[in-house]
Amino acid sequence: MTSTTTPAATAGNPDYRDAGLVFPDSFIFGSATASYQVEGAFDEDGRGPSIWDTFSHTPGKIWNEDTGDVAADHYHRLEADLDLMSSLGLAAYRFSISWSRIQPTGRGPANQKGLDFYARLIDGLIARGIRPIVTMYHWDLPQALEDEGGWTNRATAYAFADYAAILGAAFGDRVDTWTTLNEPWCSAYLGYGSGAHAPGRTDGAAALAAVHHLNLAHGLAILALKPLVTNDPDFSITLNLHVLRGEGETGPEAVRQIDALANRVFLGPLLKGAYPADVLEDTKGISDWAFVLPGDTEIIHQPLEVLGVNYYSTTLVRLWDGESPRENADGHKDVGASPWPGADRVEFLAQPGPYTEMGWNIDPSGLEDLLVSLHEEFPNQPLMVTENGAAFADTVVQTDDGPRVHDVERTDYLRRHFTAAHRAMARGVDLRGYQVWSLMDNFEWGYGYSKRFGIIHVDYETLERTPKDSARWYAALVATRTLPA
Ligand code: IFM
């Protein structure tokens, strides 16, 4: 998305700590999680294995050999977690549905116990006045479908549409927002390109096929859902668009290449009904894109009531000169192959701090830039921040008021990013809401339980929940709609 030739260009107050900003009454404050990251109960009530069960149980793939078998045990602690959301005053909860809880092998009849769990969740939210924002797919593909080729197989997109129809028939009267996919960039390029994520394949051509089949799955799912819903929901998809900064003379060309692979390969078919010509050209040595069949881009190009945007940090790139030691701050050398098919000359540069515990630079100007540039390119497209938050090393301290987590850095991170969002709205962006990542500490994929993103602390021994100071700060923001000092 947005590109500049100087890193971290910030207009106005570079601190992004404006106080007293007021969000409109209609603004939807919420928080987000994902099924494999929080639910646990991996083999209960008929749930089938997903690619993340297989991957996390493969030695060497996850920090400390952690798995999502128990995770935050949300499956068994649903009522208490719903009460916690209510105590924070959340207007929305963004969660994902585990496909293999609904269809254990990704095909065939619905597993009633899986549907029952999500019915309890959705009804529990509605009873508390919290909008259900459903993500239908947050990376946990049923393993049986991966055994048939996963997202490299066109049939997976059609299986996803069948799954969408099951969800539509079960919950199509009461879901507020249907989000088809979360961050298909990660599913395609980390899952099939770099191998850092499940299913762990390292094949650039497979990653590009996965991109297309994920896009196709999105369109097919909306077409399957629409006739089944009886309320008036929003249809959506969530993308982790890359905010790109270019360094030096070759910056603009490096930005173009990564923008094509990371952003426009999704935005093009989704919002314009066509793949960008340059991405096909840049990757022609890897794939002929013969998997795009006539009519596919029309299927993908469905109206979206809201586009979900996940933002954490910025990316700084230039082209490698072929001689100097090569920089690679996006870390893909650590995991083997590149997640960027066809962009072999792009170098990912370290950026100025401060950083979160993930090593990601903190730059709220990137969120403002991203929202404004999306608005400029797609002026009639409403947006929602569907994820933003930060991992920091938290400690629980005992106080006279009971256990507390004084997560000053996370609170400051959120405050600065809410300021950025508000500034974007002041510049005309139609931003409908903001879902903080994450409601509670959880399984952070390859990092296992070593990174804590929650505004609620989870003790992984006792599974006890402790709202952090950031949760108290957020509750005050939600209650007053005004950014506290
Ligand atoms: O935890 C993830 C989430 O599953 C997808 N978006 C980024 C988060 C932090 O890495």
Residues whose N, C-alpha, C, O or C-beta is under 5 A from the ligand:
A	BS01	IFM	A34
